[in-house]
Amino acid sequence: MKKLSLILLSAVAVFAVDYSAMSTEELRAARGSVAEADRSSFQNEMQSRMQALSPQDREAASSSMRQSRSGAQDGSGSQMRQGRGR
């Protein structure tokens, strides 16, 4: 059983994505589409990139990520939340 676990873990490591080789823009574009197995390494890389930024750049990057995550701000989804959608 230990051998099987070791083989599976090493196989996963071979297919893992190297996020350190990606640009910051590529990382931002990949948000939301990262495989479950790669999320930890993706989050670690994003955190290290954000910590390396100046406070002003970090705030600008955080602000743009919040805006892209929140989607439309025109209230177009409110009908569905209230059960009055199609």
TABEL-V422202 format. One record per pair of residues at least 12 apart in sequence whose C-alpha atoms are under 7 Angstrom apart, sorted by sequence separation. I is the first residue (numbers start at 1). GAP is how many residues later the second one is. D is the distance in whole Angstrom. If there is no record, write none. Layout:
<<I | GAP | D> <I | GAP | D>>
//
This chain:
<<16 | 22 | 7> <19 | 23 | 6> <20 | 25 | 6> <19 | 26 | 6>>
//
